[in-house]
């Protein structure tokens, strides 16, 4: 069953804009590869200071005090959401990500 989702992604601010666009493109392409539809994708905040340090999941375990926030609204089958979460979990340049389900259900086209 298709549902609407909203995802907030925080990317390290020390990487280039080209690398940030590469990450965003990777996520949107994965959504489309899973037969989903990206309704909107935009940078929410270019750079924002955190209230506390966030530690990266990469091997270096470096701590960061700011990041770039990216917001994406998309439609995806509930059975395929796990694959998208796995792609986000494995991306070392992401500091945090969150996927929220919107209340609206999408009617399946027969």
Secondary structure per residue as TSV (DSSP state, phi and psi in degrees):
chain	resnum	aa	ss	phi	psi
A	1	X	-	360.0	130.4
A	2	X	E	-79.0	140.6
A	3	X	E	-137.1	159.7
A	4	X	E	-89.6	138.6
A	5	X	E	-132.4	158.7
A	6	X	E	-131.5	134.5
A	7	X	E	-127.7	136.7
A	8	X	E	-113.7	127.4
A	9	X	E	-122.1	134.5
A	10	X	E	-110.9	120.6
A	11	X	E	-107.4	147.2
A	12	X	E	-55.9	139.4
A	13	X	T	-86.1	-10.3
A	14	X	T	-85.3	-0.1
A	15	X	S	-95.9	161.1
A	16	X	-	-72.7	163.0
A	17	X	H	-62.6	-33.8
A	18	X	H	-63.5	-42.7
A	19	X	H	-66.0	-38.3
A	20	X	H	-62.6	-45.3
A	21	X	H	-62.4	-35.2
A	22	X	H	-63.0	-42.5
A	23	X	H	-64.5	-47.3
A	24	X	H	-61.7	-41.5
A	25	X	H	-64.2	-38.8
A	26	X	H	-62.1	-42.1
A	27	X	H	-69.9	-45.5
A	28	X	H	-66.4	-37.0
A	29	X	H	-66.0	-35.7
A	30	X	H	-66.3	-40.9
A	31	X	H	-59.5	-46.3
A	32	X	H	-68.0	-34.8
A	33	X	H	-67.0	-26.2
A	34	X	T	-88.6	18.0
A	35	X	T	63.2	31.6
A	36	X	-	-96.8	178.4
A	37	X	E	-134.4	125.4
A	38	X	E	-85.9	117.3
A	39	X	E	-84.5	-40.1
A	40	X	E	-156.6	147.9
A	41	X	E	-147.4	124.7
A	42	X	E	-155.3	157.9
A	43	X	E	-76.8	123.6
A	44	X	E	-84.9	-49.2
A	45	X	E	-135.9	126.6
A	46	X	E	-64.3	-45.5
A	47	X	E	-154.3	130.6
A	48	X	E	-139.7	136.3
A	49	X	E	-76.1	142.5
A	50	X	E	-88.7	158.1
A	51	X	E	-74.2	-27.1
A	52	X	E	-144.8	163.5
A	53	X	E	-71.6	139.6
A	54	X	E	-107.4	132.5
A	55	X	E	-93.7	136.4
A	56	X	-	-75.5	159.6
A	57	X	S	-90.6	-0.7
A	58	X	S	-71.8	170.1
A	59	X	T	-61.3	-31.6
A	60	X	T	-71.6	-22.1
A	61	X	-	52.8	40.8
A	62	X	-	-72.3	150.0
A	63	X	E	-104.7	142.8
A	64	X	E	-123.5	144.6
A	65	X	E	-109.5	0.0
A	66	X	E	-155.1	161.6
A	67	X	E	-160.0	171.1
A	68	X	E	-105.0	127.8
A	69	X	E	-98.1	132.1
A	70	X	E	-126.1	133.1
A	71	X	E	-118.1	131.1
A	72	X	E	-135.7	131.7
A	73	X	E	-106.6	132.4
A	74	X	E	-151.4	164.8
A	75	X	E	-115.7	132.0
A	76	X	E	-152.1	149.5
A	77	X	E	-66.6	137.1
A	78	X	G	-61.3	-30.5
A	79	X	G	-71.0	-19.8
A	80	X	G	-100.6	-1.1
A	81	X	H	-64.7	-34.8
A	82	X	H	-60.2	-37.6
A	83	X	H	-65.3	-39.6
A	84	X	H	-66.3	-42.7
A	85	X	H	-60.8	-37.9
A	86	X	H	-65.2	-41.0
A	87	X	H	-61.2	-43.4
A	88	X	H	-66.9	-39.1
A	89	X	H	-64.5	-36.1
A	90	X	H	-81.7	-14.4
A	91	X	-	-76.6	111.0
A	92	X	T	-73.0	-19.1
A	93	X	T	-83.8	-5.5
A	94	X	E	-87.1	131.9
A	95	X	E	-86.0	-43.0
A	96	X	E	-150.3	155.8
A	97	X	E	-150.0	151.4
A	98	X	E	-146.1	132.7
A	99	X	E	-117.9	124.6
A	100	X	E	-117.0	139.1
A	101	X	E	-85.0	132.7
A	102	X	E	-83.5	157.2
A	103	X	E	-71.0	-20.8
A	104	X	E	-76.5	133.6
A	105	X	E	-98.2	146.4
A	106	X	-	-98.8	131.1
A	107	X	-	-71.5	130.1
A	108	X	-	-75.5	137.0
A	109	X	-	-86.0	124.4
A	110	X	-	-92.5	360.0
